[in-house]
Amino acid sequence: MAESRGRVWTGVIRVGPRQGDHRVALRAVISVGAPLLVLFLIGRLDLSVYASFGAFAALYGRADRPRTRVRMQATAGAVLVGSMLVGTLLSFFATPAIASVSVVAVLAAAVTLFAYRKRWHPPGALFAVFAAGATASFPATAATFGLVLLVGGASVVWSLVVTTVLALSRRASWRRPERTRPPIGSVAWEMTATVGVAALLAGIVGALLIGTHWYWAMVGAVAAVGGAHVTARLIRGVQRLVGTLLGVLIAAGLLALDLPPWLVIVVAVALQAGAELFVGRNYGIAMIFITPLALLMVSLASPVTPDLLLRDRVLETIIGVAVGTVVAIVSAGLRRRSPTD
């Protein structure tokens, strides 16, 4: 038991080596920054959430060859836009929170299985859950669907252009790599079920106990069950919780400054760069950047009371990580009792 706890805490504080993280950070800065700048210039920062989620396509395939990376980003971008459309549909019909949670949980399970089959990196459905849940929480009209397609789709295309141009500038090899698709066996189904159940339970608890921003509980749960085994999942959960708590302190200071929109964009882009420099090395450190980034983007698109944002982020994350950790432990126990493929 003590040895197991030692492995968890060693994993929590371990910082991995640099592996071209600066190149990913550069792609992220250009991919996220340019759409936000355009929206600022035309006075439509209320659409910044759609642009940001579309630009997240640039974060996929960080360690892959250019051809694979572009294809992965195009596929992930389509899934992210589709997730935003799902969330917009839920908002348009004023779907009750519990029903919305159920839909997003099904989406989480489906994207998890799809990402496993396609060998996505980063793996899993975290961004899709975030995109669907966040857009479900914003008011929507019939025109919003077109705006999601236009703004989100344009951001995806821009991300692909940035990735392609930077790869060409480095004269990287565009040869088609040998990639085998893993079979859909017990491992894939266990991951799918674990993510779906964790997201569903966390979302329900978050909606019932807190009410607002229930999707943060779902994102926290999906992050907590994202590892390949129970130790990795415990490490991920602790890192997300500690990183979020520290990030909330930074966000509180930034929100208290009441920065002008153009400066919020500058800070957000800098935070995105910081997140990409560490997300592959230590998830907890990355969360210190990601948390204020998420809160700034929400406040930019739909101004709300900072105290409410900060409170919900902390409480919903605690709920999500707690539920995800319990589900991860139960899932590991069931897996040990069941026969392997």
HELIX and SHEET records of a PDB file:
HELIX    1   1 ALA A    2  ILE A   13  1                                  12    
HELIX    2   2 ASP A   21  LEU A   41  1                                  21    
HELIX    3   3 LEU A   45  LEU A   47  5                                   3    
HELIX    4   4 SER A   48  ALA A   55  1                                   8    
HELIX    5   5 PHE A   56  LEU A   59  5                                   4    
HELIX    6   6 PRO A   66  PHE A   92  1                                  27    
HELIX    7   7 ALA A   97  LYS A  118  1                                  22    
HELIX    8   8 LEU A  126  ALA A  136  1                                  11    
HELIX    9   9 ALA A  142  LEU A  147  1                                   6    
HELIX   10  10 VAL A  148  GLY A  152  3                                   5    
HELIX   11  11 GLY A  153  SER A  169  1                                  17    
HELIX   12  12 SER A  186  LEU A  209  1                                  24    
HELIX   13  13 TRP A  214  ALA A  224  1                                  11    
HELIX   14  14 VAL A  230  ALA A  256  1                                  27    
HELIX   15  15 PRO A  261  PHE A  278  1                                  18    
HELIX   16  16 TYR A  283  ALA A  301  1                                  19    
HELIX   17  17 PRO A  306  ARG A  337  1                                  32    
END                                                                             
